Amino acid sequence: MHRFSTPAAESKLATGTADANWLTEPNRQAARQVSSWVDYLTTGFAGLKGDDATAKFASGEGVFHVNGTWSLATLKDAMKDNVGFMLPPGGTVTGGTGLPWAISSKSRNPDAAAAYIDFITTQSAMKVVATSGNLPVIDAAQQPGSGPEREVLDKWQEASTSQKMVPYLDYATPNAYEVVGGAVEQLMAKQLDVEAFLGKLQADLESSRGGR
């Protein structure tokens, strides 16, 4: 999607806005691209668990590994400093922090919740977050680190201050994580064509608007 669409259009899908639409030509191009990759992926990829894929890459299998920063500790344990981290080509990136805190409009203690958010986003708290291997909401560039950890912090600083960062697509509806994941599996198994694939995603979006 990052190759064919725009951050603004993708963000609308990720947040379930009223004018969000899966049935667009850029999304059709993206789905066709994903479908075309099937013949070049690891044999039996559909049955390969994420953790197993990470372990295989760490042992030297594969050219690159598309994943999130949460895999860094596992990869560094196995590969030391022989592993690097980069943003996807093109500038647009899907992502978010490990601290997506919010206050419900139905909260009985909104002031207490706000005080906690103020605390958890302080500079001292950011140091704790960074040293535990998570992404600090602010001040990423100021956190200590070297090697792959430094790359993660610097690339996160770049992405989080950019207008090209898109929220995770499964934020859109209560069922989006299961619907999107399942539909992608069916697309790559050639059980759904492009229109049927996007139709499933659009149907879920229309049945349940709004974030979760």
C-alpha positions as CSV (number, residue, x, y, z in Angstrom):
1,M,0.0,0.0,0.0
2,H,2.9,2.4,0.8
3,R,4.1,2.0,-2.7
4,F,0.8,2.8,-4.5
5,S,-1.3,4.8,-2.1
6,T,-0.8,7.9,0.1
7,P,-0.3,8.2,3.9
8,A,-3.5,10.3,4.1
9,A,-5.6,7.6,2.4
10,E,-4.1,4.8,4.4
11,S,-4.6,6.7,7.7
12,K,-8.3,7.0,6.9
13,L,-8.5,3.2,6.5
14,A,-6.5,2.7,9.8
15,T,-8.8,5.0,11.7
16,G,-12.1,3.9,10.1
17,T,-13.2,7.4,9.0
18,A,-16.5,7.8,7.3
19,D,-14.9,8.3,3.8
20,A,-12.4,5.5,4.1
21,N,-12.6,3.0,1.2
22,W,-10.7,-0.2,0.5
23,L,-12.1,-0.4,-3.0
24,T,-9.6,1.9,-4.7
25,E,-7.2,1.4,-7.6
26,P,-4.0,1.9,-5.4
27,N,-5.3,-0.8,-3.1
28,R,-6.0,-3.1,-6.1
29,Q,-2.4,-2.5,-7.3
30,A,-1.1,-3.3,-3.8
31,A,-3.1,-6.5,-3.5
32,R,-2.0,-7.7,-7.0
33,Q,1.6,-7.0,-5.9
34,V,1.3,-9.1,-2.8
35,S,-0.3,-11.9,-4.7
36,S,2.5,-11.9,-7.2
37,W,5.1,-12.4,-4.5
38,V,3.7,-15.8,-3.5
39,D,5.9,-17.7,-6.0
40,Y,9.1,-16.2,-4.5
41,L,8.4,-16.7,-0.8
42,T,9.7,-19.5,1.5
43,T,8.0,-22.8,0.7
44,G,5.2,-23.3,3.2
45,F,5.3,-19.7,4.4
46,A,1.6,-19.8,5.3
47,G,2.4,-22.3,8.1
48,L,5.5,-20.5,9.4
49,K,5.0,-18.8,12.7
50,G,6.4,-15.3,13.2
51,D,8.8,-16.3,15.9
52,D,10.0,-19.2,13.8
53,A,10.6,-16.9,10.8
54,T,12.6,-14.6,13.1
55,A,14.7,-17.5,14.3
56,K,15.4,-18.7,10.7
57,F,16.5,-15.3,9.7
58,A,18.8,-15.1,12.8
59,S,20.4,-18.4,11.8
60,G,21.2,-17.1,8.3
61,E,18.2,-18.1,6.3
62,G,16.7,-15.3,4.1
63,V,17.9,-12.0,2.7
64,F,15.9,-9.6,4.8
65,H,13.2,-9.9,7.5
66,V,10.1,-7.6,7.4
67,N,9.1,-7.2,11.1
68,G,8.9,-4.7,13.9
69,T,11.3,-3.4,16.4
70,W,10.1,-6.1,18.9
71,S,12.3,-8.6,17.1
72,L,15.5,-6.8,17.8
73,A,16.4,-8.4,21.1
74,T,16.0,-11.9,19.6
75,L,18.0,-11.0,16.5
76,K,20.8,-9.4,18.4
77,D,21.1,-12.3,20.8
78,A,21.8,-14.5,17.8
79,M,23.6,-12.1,15.4
80,K,25.3,-9.6,17.8
81,D,26.0,-6.4,15.7
82,N,25.6,-8.3,12.4
83,V,22.0,-7.2,12.1
84,G,20.7,-3.8,11.0
85,F,17.4,-2.0,11.0
86,M,15.9,0.3,8.4
87,L,12.6,1.8,7.4
88,P,10.8,0.5,4.3
89,P,11.9,2.1,1.1
90,G,9.8,5.1,-0.1
91,G,9.4,7.0,3.2
92,T,6.0,5.8,4.3
93,V,5.9,3.5,7.3
94,T,3.4,1.7,9.4
95,G,4.0,2.0,13.1
96,G,3.1,3.2,16.5
97,T,4.6,3.3,20.0
98,G,4.2,0.8,22.8
99,L,2.3,3.5,24.8
100,P,-0.9,4.1,22.9
101,W,-2.6,5.5,26.0
102,A,-6.0,7.2,25.8
103,I,-8.7,8.3,28.3
104,S,-12.2,6.9,27.7
105,S,-15.0,9.5,27.6
106,K,-16.7,7.2,30.2
107,S,-13.8,7.2,32.6
108,R,-14.8,7.8,36.2
109,N,-11.4,9.2,37.0
110,P,-10.2,11.2,34.0
111,D,-7.9,13.4,36.0
112,A,-6.1,10.5,37.5
113,A,-5.7,9.0,34.1
114,A,-4.4,12.2,32.7
115,A,-1.9,12.4,35.6
116,Y,-0.6,8.9,34.7
117,I,-0.2,9.8,31.1
118,D,1.7,12.9,32.1
119,F,4.0,10.7,34.2
120,I,4.5,8.0,31.7
121,T,5.6,10.5,29.0
122,T,8.2,12.3,31.1
123,Q,11.8,12.4,30.0
124,S,12.8,10.1,32.9
125,A,10.1,7.6,31.9
126,M,11.2,7.7,28.3
127,K,14.7,6.6,29.4
128,V,13.1,3.6,31.2
129,V,11.0,2.8,28.1
130,A,14.0,2.9,25.8
131,T,16.4,0.9,28.0
132,S,13.7,-1.9,28.2
133,G,13.7,-2.2,24.4
134,N,10.5,-0.3,23.7
135,L,9.9,2.8,21.6
136,P,9.9,6.1,23.6
137,V,7.1,8.4,22.6
138,I,9.4,11.5,22.7
139,D,13.1,12.1,22.8
140,A,14.1,9.0,20.9
141,A,17.2,10.7,19.4
142,Q,18.4,11.6,22.9
143,Q,18.3,8.1,24.3
144,P,21.6,6.1,24.7
145,G,22.3,3.2,22.4
146,S,24.7,1.8,19.9
147,G,24.7,-0.6,17.0
148,P,21.3,-1.9,16.1
149,E,19.6,-0.2,19.1
150,R,21.0,3.1,17.8
151,E,19.5,2.5,14.4
152,V,16.1,1.7,15.8
153,L,16.0,4.8,17.9
154,D,17.2,7.0,15.1
155,K,14.8,5.5,12.5
156,W,11.9,5.8,15.0
157,Q,12.8,9.5,15.6
158,E,12.7,9.9,11.8
159,A,9.4,8.1,11.4
160,S,7.6,9.5,14.4
161,T,8.3,13.1,13.4
162,S,7.3,12.5,9.7
163,Q,4.0,13.1,8.1
164,K,4.4,9.7,6.4
165,M,3.7,7.4,9.4
166,V,0.5,5.4,9.1
167,P,-1.3,3.8,12.1
168,Y,-1.7,0.0,12.1
169,L,-4.6,-1.0,9.9
170,D,-6.2,-3.2,12.5
171,Y,-7.1,-0.1,14.5
172,A,-10.1,0.5,12.2
173,T,-12.6,-1.9,13.6
174,P,-13.0,-4.3,16.5
175,N,-12.5,-7.2,14.1
176,A,-10.0,-5.8,11.7
177,Y,-7.0,-7.7,13.1
178,E,-8.7,-11.0,12.4
179,V,-10.4,-9.9,9.2
180,V,-7.4,-8.3,7.5
181,G,-5.0,-11.1,8.6
182,G,-7.4,-13.8,7.5
183,A,-8.1,-12.2,4.2
184,V,-4.4,-11.7,3.4
185,E,-3.8,-15.4,4.0
186,Q,-6.7,-16.2,1.6
187,L,-5.3,-13.8,-1.0
188,M,-1.9,-15.3,-0.8
189,A,-3.3,-18.8,-0.9
190,K,-5.1,-17.8,-4.1
191,Q,-8.5,-18.5,-2.5
192,L,-9.6,-14.9,-3.0
193,D,-9.1,-12.7,-6.0
194,V,-8.3,-9.1,-5.6
195,E,-11.9,-7.8,-5.7
196,A,-13.1,-10.4,-3.3
197,F,-10.2,-9.7,-0.9
198,L,-10.8,-6.0,-0.8
199,G,-14.6,-6.6,-0.6
200,K,-14.1,-8.5,2.7
201,L,-12.1,-5.6,4.1
202,Q,-14.7,-3.1,3.0
203,A,-17.6,-5.1,4.4
204,D,-15.9,-5.2,7.8
205,L,-15.2,-1.4,7.7
206,E,-18.8,-0.6,6.8
207,S,-20.3,-2.9,9.4
208,S,-18.3,-1.3,12.3
209,R,-17.0,2.3,11.8
210,G,-14.7,3.9,14.3
211,G,-11.5,3.0,16.2
212,R,-11.2,0.5,19.1
